[in-house]
Amino acid sequence: LTGISVGLFNRVVLGLSYGGGNLIGTDTPVWNKEPGVAIKVRLIEETQFIPAIALGFDSQGKELYIDRLGRYAIKSMGLYAVASKNYEAWGDLSFHGGFNYSFERGDGDNDPNLFAGLDKSIGPVADLLAEYNLGSNDSDHGALGRGRGYLDFGIRTSLGGGLTIGFNIKDVLRNQQDVSIGTRTVKIEYITYL
């Protein structure tokens, strides 16, 4: 999955992404049905007592796109609202939580969903990440999930000059029916100012 995001006015982010699965290995590549688009607007800035609050839309799901269900293996966020609060605790400690409503409803499951995450810095070199997606929009009808939700862990480190690399273990609870061990991913990110 590749993507680009552009921040505008310190409060608005626009994004575009595209990708596919089975690009490494002997299986036939499976390309996403269409590009993903995203917009996020920070409505409230964080204060000492109030979390930052953002609203957004993201049509990019995760893993393979499944034509017969009209959805990604892990549904896109769709419309979402999220609150984030940061603390100083032997470095940075951040908590995030929100809800979303995905428009990938070809499987007949159109429930709203909840998610939460945290990240903790390890000195100036790395961040530990954890997130949990309740997966309530993937629990009945043509569901791919087992009702456990999606638990992911990761570590991210800066290589300098705006370049970061992250390693993730996804679906640790083996929520997806065809997963025997958490999926492993590598994420490379480059941030610069124009």
N, C-alpha and C positions, 0 to 999 in steps of 0.2 A: 504494500500500500504506500503510495507516495502522495504528498500533499503540500500545499503552500497556504500560509495564512498571512494576512496583512493587518496590522493594527492601525486604527485611525483614531485620532483625537484622544488617546489614552483610555478610551471607554468602549470602543467598538472594534471587533475583530471579524474579518471576513475570511472565509476559507474555501478551498476547492481541493478535492482529492480524487484519486482513481487508483485501481489496482486489481489484483486477482489472486488466485490461489494455485498451488501446485506448480509454481514457477521454478522451484528447485527440486530435482529428482526426476523420475522417469514417467510420472503421470502426465496426462495431457493438461496444459494450463486451462484454468477456468477463469474467464475475465468477468469483472463486475458488470452488471447490466447497464449501469450509467454512472457518471461521475457523482460524487457526493458534494453537497454544498453545505456551508455552515455560516452562521452569523451569531455573534454573542455581544450583548450590550450590558455593561456594568451599570446598574441603576443606582446603587448605593455604595459609596466608598466605606471601607472598614474604619471604625473608630475603636477606641479603647473598650467600649462596651457593646458595640453593634457590629455584626459580621458584614462583610461585603456581600451584596446580593446581585446576581446576574440572571438575565433571561436569554434564551437562545433557541436556535434551531440547528440540528445537524442530521443530514440524511445519510451519512456514511455509516453503515453497519460494519461488523467485524466478521472475520473468517470468510467462508465461501458464500456466494449468493446462490440460493436454491430456487430455481425457476418454478417448480411445481407448487411451492408454498408462497412465492412472491415475497421473499424475505431473505435476509442474511442469517447465517447460523446464530449469530448474536445480533439482535435487532439494533437498528440505529436509535439514537436518543430521540429523534423527532423534536417536538417542543419540550423545553426543559426550564426549570428554575433551580438555582443552586445558591447556597450560602456558604461562605468560607470565613474562617477565623484563624488568625496566626498568633502564636505565642513565642516568647523567648524561653527556652527550657534546654539548657546546655546546647545551644544552637537554636535553630528554627524548628517549630512544631506547628503543623497546620492541619486543621480539621475541615472537611467538606461534606456537605449533605444536600440532597435535593430529590426532586421527583421529575418524571418525564412521561411523555405520551408519544409512542412511536406510531408512525403512519404505515408501518409494515404490518398489515392486518390480513394478508391473504390466508393465514392459517386460522382465522376466525377468533383469535385471542386479542382483544383490543383493550385490555385492562391498563390502567396507569401503573407506573412502576416507581420504586424507591431505590436510591443508591447512596452510598457513603464512602468516604476515603480519608486517608491521612498520609502525610509525608513528614519525615523527620530527617534533619540534616545530621551528617556525621562529620563534624569538623568542616573544613572548607573543601573537602574532596568529593563527597558523595551524599546522596539522599536515598533513604529507604522509603518505599512506597507500599501501600496496601489499599485495596478497594474491594467493596462488596456491592454487587448488583443483585437486588432481591429476585429479579427474573419473574416477577408476577405477571408480566405480559408474555410469558413463555411457559405456562403451566397447565394449559388444557387444550382441547381440540387437536390441532396439528403440531403440538408442542415438540420441540427437540429436547427440552430440559426435563429433569426428573423432580423439579420442585425444590431443589437445594439452593438455588441462586448461584451466582458466579463470584468466586473469591480469587483475587489476583494479588500477587506480590511482585515487587521489582526493586532494582537498584539502579541509580542513575549517577553518572559522574561527568564532570566537565573536563574536556580535553584542552580547554583554552580557546580564545579567539571566537567565542560564541558557539563552539561545537560541543555537543554532549552525546554520550552513548548510554543506552540503557538496556538492561537484561531483565526479562519478565518471565514469570511462570503464571500462566492463566488457567482458570477453571480448576483450581486445586481440589475443590470438592467433587470434581467429576460430575458436574451437573448434566452436561451433554451426554446423550445416551451412547454415543460411539467413542467416548473418550476414556482411555484406560489410565492415563497419567496426564497431568497438566501440560498444556501446550506451551512450548518455549518460543519466545520471540526476542528479536533484537531491534531496538529503535535508535536511529541516528537522527539528531536534530541540529539544525544550524540556525542561529538567531543573529540578525544584524540590523543596524539602523540605516535607513536611506536618507 
